[in-house]
């Protein structure tokens, strides 16, 4: 039992680090590539933050003081867990998938704001475990034009479908 928990923690850390590398981290409020106000690791500001991002940031900084950056990291952990849990609950046995597939799904779920499963064909391919077909289908996604390098890395993660961290690292390092 303890070994399984240790593996889950290590895998969580690995996936969280991968997604953070994809999203990037900014301690100041910024507009993402779709024009939405965002902070930290892809955290979309709430509605009041979208209307007045500078005020939202000032209030958040005041509320957290010296712990501001840690608070942003905590937002990221909450966001990532929320998206992974949403996919895992609605879709299939996320935890039984390979590390590369879980990292890809986590990244895509955060990127699409939880809308990943609203696409019926995508949902069906994930449920069927047809990761090669899903990787190929990404070519036609609008996100391929918005973030082509990230989407190509997602294609690779789906296609290699492996738990081998060294192989994933070699391939992704070459792609970055």
RASULQUI-V663454 format. One record per run of one state. SS is the DSSP state (alpha for helix, beta for strand, coil for the rest). FROM is the first residue (numbers start at 1). LEN is the number of residues. If there is no record, write none. Layout:
ss=[SS,SS]
from=[FROM,FROM]
len=[LEN,LEN]
//
This chain:
ss=[coil,alpha,coil,beta,coil,beta,coil,beta,coil,alpha,coil,alpha,coil,alpha,coil,alpha,coil,alpha,coil,alpha,coil,alpha,coil,alpha,coil,alpha,coil,alpha,coil]
from=[1,2,24,26,32,37,41,43,45,47,52,53,91,94,97,99,112,116,119,120,129,131,141,143,147,148,161,165,176]
len=[1,22,2,6,5,4,2,2,2,5,1,38,3,3,2,13,4,3,1,9,2,10,2,4,1,13,4,11,1]
//
